[in-house]
Amino acid sequence: MYVLLILIVVDVLGLFSVLRRNDLDPINKVVFTLCIILLPIVGIIIYYLFLSSRKRRKFDISKR
């Protein structure tokens, strides 16, 4: 869970640094912003997928 928190903090800092830059084209800012916003969402989805698969394996009675 701490990894996701660190990822979100770095993500927000990256978002502010991209939005503050004036030398980027507007379309590049949009693309960078979308990538930065989607990064923690994908990370959270992957984290919960792996977490749920570990829980299922841990409590699966049929394999014992």
Residue pairs with C-beta under 8 A, 6 or more apart in sequence:
3 47
4 40
4 43
4 44
4 47
7 39
7 40
7 43
8 40
11 36
11 37
11 39
11 40
14 36
15 33
15 36
15 37
18 24
18 29
18 32
18 33
18 36
19 29
19 33
21 29
24 32
57 63
